[in-house]
Amino acid sequence: MQTMTQIADNKAALEKKIEVAAHEAGRDPESVRLVAVSKVQPDERIETALATGQRLFGENRVQEALERWSVRRETCPDLRLHLIGPLQTNKVKEAVALFDCIETVDRPKLAAALAQEMERQGRGLPCFIQVNTGEEEQKSGVTPAGLPDLLRACREEYGIDIRGLMCIPPQDEPPAMHFALLAKLAARHDLPDLSMGMSHDFETAVRLGATFVRVGTAFFGSRVS
Ligand SMILES: *Cc1c(COP(=O)(O)O)cnc(C)c1O
């Protein structure tokens, strides 16, 4: 079981490592935000995280996020939730209502559905485009070659506020080249935010420009209870 001190210690250690990595790269540590990935974690750990002052969380499934956060949304007004998993168009309505940022826009059909729903709810969310930097068959995300067209469509046809890019590197490759590629693509398209880096590689991501790191197990402890 993760006690209060364990999660508070994890959080402090992560923040320290982020600070060191940012300094190494000549970056302001304040420009990096820690997204605590709360998927599958038991409720007591969520409460503990909130008690430590953590307010920014990431979830990869809409239904699970609704169960975990819809009540807490009401009681915790400064909560910020990022969707970091694939989004089906039939879940767009719930996603727009619950989340503060959608990090996984990856196709025109989804962009169109999001734009329509944001208009309907009067809730224009900042979004990221997920890039499949490893061009893996099974992974979601637009290919690097497909990014310019999708970005143009999001901006010009759908009027979506695209703030940055997100990636999940292939598991069996060193992540640095994927982070560097994502940073290069973001710079080329004038996108300020980069969501990259997880428990095992967030320091590398920070050195290469991450503005959001998505950390699950190193924050909360193992997801298998
Ligand atoms: C689960 C998940 C994470 C966090 O993974 P950890 O290895 O536990 O830090 C980050 N990003 C995405 C998209 C995830 O699904």
Boltz pocket constraint, residues with backbone or C-beta under 6 A from the ligand:
constraints:
  - pocket:
      binder: B
      contacts: [[A, 37], [A, 39], [A, 60], [A, 84], [A, 85], [A, 168], [A, 197], [A, 198], [A, 199], [A, 200], [A, 214], [A, 215], [A, 216], [A, 217], [A, 218]]
      max_distance: 6.0
